[in-house]
Amino acid sequence: MATLRDRLVGFIAALRTAGVRISVAESIDAMNAVVAAGIERRRMHEALAAALIKDEADRLNFDESFSRFFAAPARERGEHPDNRGAQVSAASGRGRPGENPSILDDQPPHKPDQPREGSAPELDDSSPPRQLQSEKKSPSSRRKDSEADRKGDHHERGDSESRSESAASQIDAARVARLRTIERMPFEKFSDLQYDEAREALAPLIRRFRIRLGRRLRLARTGRIDFRRTIRAGLQRGGAFLDLNFRARRPRHVDLVILADLSGSVRYAAQLMLELIAGARGCFRRVSSFVYVDHLAEADFEQGHLVMTPALDLYARSDFGRVLGELWTRRAGLLTRATIVVIMGDGRNNLLPPRADLVREIARTCRGVVWLNPEDPARWGTGDSAIKQYAREVNALVPSRNLRELQAALVRVA
């Protein structure tokens, strides 16, 4: 009997044969998703879809392959476990469509002038009522009738449960399709409704981001294989390489400083990024989050809500040059050689001094500066945008127009 791991490997191979692009890392994510979600069919279906499907056009191939490799149990298909492929009669408990359930296969056909063996004789007008006849039945006959009734009830109950689960699966499929649409929607088209839906789609992204980031940091702690020490240890055991020796390597300690712009249409991207980072806070040694419009404020998430200290005027004119000056005055103990500074914003500064020189000094002081821009690259450098001046001073300028690009950019940053 094939194990669950073998079925998953075959399932992923079938998806690749059908043209679905799946990397090795996504296959490992799928295994971990099944471990986290469990083997309940509906939950495993959604967990595998979240880990493997990147394009909604591949959803049909995924559903067909999943139905083939992980078939629903007989109860979900509306079949009775004791009579697979046969329609259970509610009257006698056996039989198929088109057959008379009162005629058994091992008995000859009933003749009108000859009573069937084991059947009750015909009643005349002097016979007692039907109710009295049932009371005169033998205990074995009454037991058979009750079993047939129970089988009929069980079959009807299975059909109703199957219909309800089918309706629930259709609702779940529609919800998953909607969340995947939200993941690809540009932040600039968000409304409050789309933002709430994006926060629902954020949960699996946080889990995936934490898994990938944790795997990368574990590899960094392990270090590279020391071949010389490995070969020497193998010679001491007669040439059997039983143990791998690694070069000693210090764990990678990363401090993160976040600067998120809350003005205009980029505020949705900034809040989602802050919530995404908050879900993976344990992967970093220290995380310092700040938000800004025309000045700097500390930020934190409490019970799913963004809290700013002090409060910002969201309708003020953006002044990133002033924000950089405030950050530079607080650099002591905040910006070190282990610090990565991540800036989320469109770089529009209302034609005020951009102070790109401070970005250069911050990049020299810390490990690196990465700018995530949620605006369409076609609009970079137009109007009051100073992003091209900042681009010359940062280590990387990465487009982050939707949730998918935002997650991929943060994985690169870490």
Summary of the structure (lengths in Angstrom):
residues: 414
radius of gyration: 33.6
end to end distance: 42.0
largest distance: 113.1
contacts: 1143
relative contact order: 0.07
helix: 50%
strand: 12%
